[in-house]
Amino acid sequence: MTEQTRYFVKVKPDEAILAVVGRASYLNCQCVSDFFSSALSSEKVLRLKIDLQACTGMDSTFLGMLAGAALKMRKRPGGETVLMNVSGRNMELVKNLGLDIIVKIQNSSEKMDESAQSVENAAASTGQILSAHKDLIEANPKNLEKFEDVIKYLSREAKDSAGENI
């Protein structure tokens, strides 16, 4: 039986919170991109919190979406992105990609309350996946070596799906 990933979100006047339950991947994180875009559209949001306590794994697309949101949040005076309850393999991934430099990492007993909404998940589009990987490189130029081939492939896919030939 495959694990069903769920995302829970809540927006307060000055912060937006995302909780991940299950494995966050390109197969289910379109809603994450949408949530980050929506949350960042309000200039009042100065804190983006991502609770990973129940997250069983993350792929580079999810991490790239997180990096892109964190980079945008850093440009706001007083803005910050906080990864909460990161442990084990997830912490290794965050550090390996250099994201620990652009986010604050903390343990928290704060729980998502009943007013949080569960959001529908769907596979990310080629454009979202491409953008996520470019954000990983912007966050840490050392990631270019890791994702250069992925970006080349996705760029070709995006051009082909737009009806252009290389």
C-alpha positions in Angstrom: 0.0 0.0 0.0 1.4 3.4 -1.0 1.6 6.2 1.5 -0.8 9.0 1.0 0.9 12.4 1.5 -1.1 15.2 3.0 -0.4 18.9 3.3 -2.0 21.1 5.9 -1.9 24.9 5.7 -2.8 27.9 7.7 -2.3 31.6 7.1 -2.3 34.0 10.0 -1.9 37.8 9.6 1.9 37.7 9.7 2.8 34.1 9.1 2.0 31.2 6.8 2.4 27.6 8.0 2.7 24.4 6.0 2.7 20.9 7.7 3.8 17.9 5.7 2.5 14.4 6.5 4.2 11.7 4.4 6.7 12.0 1.6 7.0 15.4 -0.1 7.8 14.9 -3.8 7.2 16.1 -7.3 4.3 13.6 -7.5 2.3 15.5 -4.9 3.6 19.0 -4.3 1.9 21.3 -6.9 -0.2 22.6 -3.9 3.0 23.5 -2.1 4.0 25.8 -5.0 0.5 27.3 -5.0 0.5 27.8 -1.2 3.9 29.5 -1.2 2.8 31.8 -4.1 -0.4 32.7 -2.3 1.3 33.2 1.1 4.0 35.4 -0.5 1.5 37.5 -2.3 0.6 39.1 1.0 3.3 41.5 2.1 2.1 41.2 5.7 3.4 37.6 5.9 6.9 37.9 7.3 7.4 34.3 8.5 7.0 31.1 6.6 6.9 28.0 8.8 7.3 24.5 7.4 6.7 21.7 9.9 8.4 18.5 8.9 7.8 16.4 12.0 5.5 14.0 10.1 7.5 14.3 6.9 8.9 10.9 5.9 11.1 12.2 3.0 11.6 15.0 0.6 12.8 15.2 -3.0 14.7 17.9 -4.8 11.5 19.4 -6.3 9.9 20.0 -2.9 13.2 21.3 -1.5 13.6 23.6 -4.5 10.1 25.0 -3.9 11.1 25.6 -0.3 14.3 27.2 -1.4 12.5 29.6 -3.8 10.0 30.6 -1.1 12.9 31.1 1.5 14.8 33.3 -1.0 11.8 35.5 -1.6 11.1 35.7 2.1 14.7 36.8 2.8 14.2 39.8 0.6 11.4 41.1 2.9 12.6 43.3 5.8 12.2 41.0 8.9 11.2 38.1 6.7 12.3 34.5 7.6 11.6 30.9 6.8 11.6 28.4 9.6 11.9 24.7 9.2 10.5 23.0 12.3 11.1 19.6 13.6 13.6 18.5 11.0 15.5 15.3 11.8 17.3 12.3 10.3 17.5 12.0 6.6 15.5 15.2 6.1 18.2 17.2 8.0 20.9 15.6 5.9 19.1 16.7 2.7 18.6 20.3 3.9 22.3 20.6 4.9 23.6 18.8 1.8 21.9 21.3 -0.4 23.0 24.2 1.7 19.5 25.3 2.6 20.4 25.5 6.3 22.1 28.8 5.3 18.9 30.5 4.1 16.4 29.1 6.6 16.2 29.0 10.4 15.9 25.4 11.8 14.2 24.8 15.1 12.4 22.2 17.1 9.0 23.2 18.2 6.1 21.7 20.2 3.7 24.0 18.3 1.0 22.0 16.7 -1.2 22.8 13.8 -4.6 23.5 15.1 -8.0 22.4 14.0 -8.5 25.4 11.8 -5.7 24.3 9.4 -6.9 23.2 6.0 -5.9 20.1 4.1 -5.1 20.9 0.5 -5.5 18.7 -2.6 -2.2 17.5 -3.9 -1.2 16.8 -7.5 1.9 16.3 -9.4 4.0 19.4 -10.1 4.2 20.6 -13.7 7.4 20.5 -15.7 7.7 24.3 -15.3 7.3 24.1 -11.5 9.9 21.3 -11.3 12.3 23.3 -13.5 11.8 26.5 -11.4 12.3 24.5 -8.2 15.7 23.2 -9.4 16.8 26.6 -10.5 15.9 27.9 -7.1 18.2 25.3 -5.5 21.0 26.6 -7.6 20.2 30.2 -6.7 20.2 29.2 -3.0 23.5 27.5 -3.3 25.6 27.7 -6.5 27.3 24.4 -5.5 24.0 22.7 -6.4 24.6 23.4 -10.1 26.9 20.4 -10.3 24.1 18.2 -8.8 21.2 19.4 -10.9 22.7 20.6 -14.2 21.6 17.6 -16.2 18.1 17.7 -14.6 17.8 21.4 -15.6 18.9 20.7 -19.2 16.4 17.8 -19.5 13.5 19.8 -18.0 14.3 22.8 -20.2 14.1 20.6 -23.3 10.8 19.0 -22.0 9.4 22.5 -21.4 10.3 23.7 -24.9 9.0 20.5 -26.5 5.7 20.8 -24.7 5.4 24.4 -25.8 5.7 23.2 -29.4 9.3 24.3 -30.0 12.0 22.1 -31.4 15.6 22.4 -30.3 
